[in-house]
Amino acid sequence: MSSPKGDKYEAFVMDVLKSEIEKGKLPFPVGQTTLTPKKKYRAKSGNDIEVDVAIEVFRDPTKKPFLIALVECKDYAKPIDTMRIGDLYNKMGLIGAHKGIIFTTSGCQSGVIREAEFYNIGIARLNYGDDEPLYEVERSTTSARNLYRSIVLDGEWPETGFVGLSEHEAYTSLCAYIYEGIIKSDPRPTIPFVTVERIEQYANLLAKKCKIGYDPRLLDITLFEVLTFLNYTIENIESDNFLGKCDFKNRKIYISNELEIGSPRWRFTFAHEIGHILLHRKYFVNDCLQDDKQTLFGGVFSSADHKRLEIQANNFASYFLMPNRLFCERYFRAYEYIGIPRRIFPKIYVDDQPVNIKDFNDLLSFISKVFGVSKQTVEIRLRNLKLIEDCRKQCSDSWIEFLL
C-alpha cells in the first residue's frame, strides 16, 4: 500500500528523471520515452505487478515498447539493504523488463553496491533539493550520448579507439558508428533477458536428451558426447588471447591449451561454450563469441549485451555441471559427512574462527570434487540458494571473482 510520503518522493523522482532525459544525461531518447507512475504490468504468472515509475521507450507509438526500465523509489531513514536489489531483480524477470534503477534518499548498506553490480541494477542517491541524482552504480558503461557531451562540451577525447561523431552521439567503435550513427540501426539484436529458472530448464532438457548420468559426476567424456549430439566439434589450440571461443558458422568450439584437460576451469569453459550454442547461436550465426580470462572468470565486460551473454552462459554451465536437485542432495550429504553443527541448518555458518572456516572449506572441497568444479563455483551456488550465513569481518571475495 502506498503512503503520502512515498507518493511525494515518487513524484519528485519522476520530475528529476524527466529533466535528466531532456538534458541527454540518460540513455533514453527524447520524444520516444514515456514515464508512468504506479504502472501495472501483467506478469508471466498472470498477476499484476506495480512499479513506482515505469520508463518505456518506443520506436513506433502504435506498438509495444522495445525497452522497459523499472524505477523503485525508497525514501528511507536508513540505508537500503540487499533485499531491495533482489526484489527489483525478481520483478524485472517476472515482467520481462530490460533495466532496473533504485532511487534512495539514504544510500546503501555494505554489500549492496556489489550486489547491484552483479545483477546489473543502477542505484542513484537523490534527496529533496538536489538538482540531479548521484549515481552510485551506473547500469552500463559510458554511453554514446555521454561520450559526445564529454568531447563537445568538455573537450575530453578518449585516449584510445576510433571516435565518430553523429548528431548527438560519439562512438569508440567503428561498427557502432556506421550502424547506429549513420545507418541508424543496431548491427545485431539486443540479447534478451532470460531468467535463471529458464536457463536451468535448458540445461536439464539437454541432459535428458543426451541421457546423461550425473552420479558421481558429469564425466569429461560426456561433454564430448554432448558436443557431438549438437553436431559441433572441438579443437584445442594454442592461444594467449582467449580461453574458449564458439564459432557458430563452422559449428566448432575452441579451447585454449592454457587449460589442462579435465581441470575445473577446462570443464567450466567447455560447458560455458555449450551454453553459448544453445542460448545465443541465433544472434551470432555468422560470427564468433570469444571468452578470455577476464570475461569468463573476472566479470569484466565491455557492454551490457556482452555482460548478459556471459552471465547467461555461466549460469548454464553451472546448472549443467551441477543440476540443482543433485547439488542439494550432495550438499546435505556433505553437511552430515563432515559433521558440521546443525545450529542454523540447512544453512552453513562461517565466521573468523578457525574451526568454522575449516568446516566451510571442507564443505566446498567435498562438493567441488563430486562435480569436478572449482570451490568458487560451489560457493556461488550456495550464495544464490541463500545457504551461507557469512559473518566474517572480511567477507571472502572469491564468489564475485567467478561471476555467474
N, C-alpha and C positions, 0 to 999 in steps of 0.2 A: 504494500500500500504506500502510495506517495505521500509526502508531507509538504507543507508550505515551504519549509526550509530547503528541502530537496528540489522542489519545483523552481524556486528562486535561483538556485545555483545552476540548474539545467538551462534556464533561460539565459543566464549570464554566459555560460559556456557556449551556447548557440550563437550569441551575438559576437563573441570573440572569434569563433570558428568562421563565421561569415566574413569578418574583417580579414582574417588570415588568408582565406581563399581569394578574396578580392585583391589582396596585395600580392598574390602569387607566391605566398610562403608555404602553401601546402600543395601537394601534387594532385589537385582536383581542378579541372578546367572550369573557368568562369563561364556561365551560360549553359553548362551541361550538368551542373551539380545542384542537387536539392538537399535541404536539411529539414528533417521532420522530427519534432519532439514526440516522445512516447509512441514511437512507431511499433506496430504489432505485426509480427511475421507468423505465418503458419509453418511450424516446424515439420520436419520429416515424420515425426511421430503423430502428427495431426493436431497437436496442441498449439495454442497461441503463445508466442513469446514476445514480451515487450522490452524494448531497449530505450534508454534515456533519450538518445539522439541518434537518428539514422542518417548517414551520408550516402546518397545514391548518385551515381554518375551514369548518364545516358548518352549513347551515340545517336539513338533515334527515340524521341519522346513518346512514340507510339508503341515502343517495345519495352521489354523488361530492362532494368539497369544491368550494365555489364560489370559494374563494380559496386560492392556494398561494404561500407565501413561502419562498424558499431562503436558508439561512443558511450561510455559509462561515466557518470559524474558522482564523485564522492566528496561531499562537504563534511569531512570528519574532523574531530578534535585530535584524534590520534593517527599516526601513520598507517597506511593501508598494509594489509598482510598478503601473503602469497595466495590465500584462498580467493581473493578478488581476481587474481590473474587466472586461476583455474576456472572460476565461474565464467569469465568472459570467453576464455578459450572454448569451453564446452558449448556456450551459447553460439559462438561462431560456427562450430561444427554442426549443430542442430539446424541452424538457419541456412548454412552454406555461404556465410559472409567471407570476404576476402581480407579484410583488415580489422584491427581492433585497437582502440585507444582508450586509456583511462585518464580522466582529469581528476585531480585531487587537490585539496587545499592544504594538506598536511604532510606531503612527502611519503616515504616508503620505509617499511621495516627492513632490517637486514635480510638479504637474500631475495628480495622482491625484484630488484633490478636484474639479477641473474636469471630469475625465473621468467621475467618478461622478455629478455633477450632470447631465451631458449624457445619460448612459444611465439616469438615474433610479434609481440604486442607492444605498442607505444605507451609511454607514460608521460604525462605533462602536469607540471605543478602550476596551478592558477588560483590566485586569491582575488577577492574583490579589490578593485582599484588598480590591478595590474593591467598594463596596456597590451601585453602579449604573454603567452604561456612560456614557461621554462621547460624545454623538453629534456627530461632525464633519460629517456630511452626513445630513440627515433627508430621507427619500424624499418626503414630502409636506408641505404647509403645516400650520398649526395645525389639529388635529383637533377635532371637536365635543367629544370627551371632555376634551382638554387645555384647551379654552376654558372648559368647565364648571368644571374644577378652579381655573383662574385667577380665575374670577368668585366661586365659592362659598367657596373656601378662602383665596384671597389678596385678594379684594375688588378685583381689577383688571378693570374693564369696558373693552371696546374703545371707541375714540373715536368710531367711525362705524359705521353699519349697524344693522339690526334685530337684536335679540337675543331669542330664545325659549329658555326652559329646559324641558327634559323631565326624566325621572327621573335620568339620569346624564350628560346632554349639553347643550350650548348651541349656538346657531346664529346666524350673522350673516345668513343667507339666509332670507327668509320661506318660499320654496318648499321648502327643505330642512327647515325646522321643521315645516311642515304634513305633508309626505310621510314624513319619517324620524322626526320626534319624536312626531307624533300618529298618523298612519296606519300607521307602522312599515313603510314600503316605500320603495324608491328610485323617484323620479319617472321615471327613464329607465334603460335598461340600462347597465351598465359597458361602456366601449369596450374590446373585446378586443384583446389583443396580436397584432400582425401582423408577421411577420419582414420585413426589408428585401428578402430574396430574393422573397418573395411579392408585395410591392408592386411590385418590378421586373417580375414576371410580368404584373401588371395593366397596367402601362404599356406593355409590349411587345405584349400582346394587343390593347389599344386601338389602338395604332399599326398593327398588322397589319390589323385590321378596317376602319380608316379608310384603308388603303393609303397611308400616309404615307411620303414620300421624304425622308430626312434630309440629303441632300447638296446644297448645302453646309450647310444648317441647316433646322430646322423653321420655316417662314415663318409670319408672323403670320396670313396669310390661312388657313393650315391650322388654326390654333387656332379660328377662327370655324367652319370646316367641321366640326371635331370636336364643337363645341358643338351644331351643327345635327344631327349624327349622334345625339347623346344626347337630342335633342328638347328642348333648352334654348335660351333666348335670353339676350342680354346687353344691359345698359344702362349707359352711363357717366353717373354722377350727381355732383353737387357735394356733397362731404362731407368734413368735418374729423375725423369720428369713426371712420371705417374706411377701409381701402384696398380691401377686397374683401368681398363678402357673398354667400352662397349661399342662395337662397330655394327650398327643396325643394317646398313646397306649390304654388307658382306656376311651378315649373321655370324659374327665371331666376337669373342671377348679375349682380351689380352691381360695377362697378369705379369707384373714385374718380377724378374729374377731376384730382386731385392728381398722378396718374401719367401721364406722357407716353406716348401710344400707341406701341408698338413698342420702348419702352425696356426694359432688362433687368428692372427691377422690375415693370413692367407685365406683361411676358411671364410672369415667375415667379408673380405674383399670379394671372394668368389660369389658368395650369396648376395652381396650388395649389387653386383653386376647383373645377377639373375633378376633382382628386383627392378632394375632399370629396364630389362627386357619386357617384363610383364606390365609395368606401370607407365613407361614413357616412350616405347618404340614408336607409337603413332605420331608423336610430336617431333621425332628426330629420325624419321625413316631413312633419310639420305645423309645422315650426319653421324657424328660420334659423340659420346659422352666420356669425358676423361676425368678420373679421380686421382688427385695427388694426396700426399700425406696430410696436408693441411685441411683440405675439404673433407677427407674421409674420417680423419681422427681428431682434428683440431677445431672444427666448427668455424672455419674462416671461409666466407662466401662472398662472391663478387656482386651478386644481385639477389633480389627477393626470389625470382624464379629459380635461380641456381640453388639457393638455400632450401627451397621447398623440394626440389628434385633430390637433393642429398639426404634430407631428413626422411623423406618417404622411402628411399632405397635402404637407408639404415634401419628404419622400422621394419621393413620387410625382412631384411637379413636377420634381425633379432628374433622375430617370430618364427621364421623358417627354421633357424638353427635351434631355437628353444620354444617349442609350442607351449602356450600358456598353461594348459592343463597339466602337462607333464612337468613343466617348470615348477608349478606349485607343489606337486607331489614330491619332487626331489628336494624342494626347499624344506618341507616338513620332515622328510626323512633325514636330511642333514641336521636339522634342529635337534632331533632325537638322538642321532648317532653321536654328535659332538657333546651332547649333554648340556645344552645351553639352558640356564634357569628360565622357567616359564613365568617370569614376573609380568610381562606385558604381552604374552603370547596372543596372537600369532606374530607380533612384531619382534624384530631383533633390536636390542638396545646396545648402543655403543657410546662410551664417553672416553675420557683420557686415562682411565685406569687400565693398566697392562692386561689384566685378566679379561676385561670386556673387549679390548682391542684384539686380543688373541682369538677369542670366540668369533668375533666378526670376520677376521681374516681367514680363519679356518672354514667358516661357512662359505665365504666367497670362493675359496680354493676348492672345496668339495664340489660345489655346483659347477664351477668352471671346468673341472676335469670331466665331469659327467657329460657335458655338452661340447667340450672341445672349444670353448670360447675364452676370452680374457676375463679376468676378475672385474675389470671396469664395466664390461657388458652386463655381467650379472648384477653389479651394484646399481646400474641404471634401471634395470628391470625391477629390482626391489624398490627403488625410489618411486618409480612410476606406479607401482602397486601399493605405495604408501606403507611398506612393511619395515621401514627403518626409522627408529627413534634415535636421531643423531644429536647427542648432547656434548660433543667435543668442542672445546674452546676454539680451535682452529679446524673447522669442518673440512674434511677431505675434498679436494677439487677434482679427484680422479673421474667422478661421474660426468663432469662438464667437459673434460678433455676428450671424451669419446662420444660426442653428441649423437643422440638417436632421434 
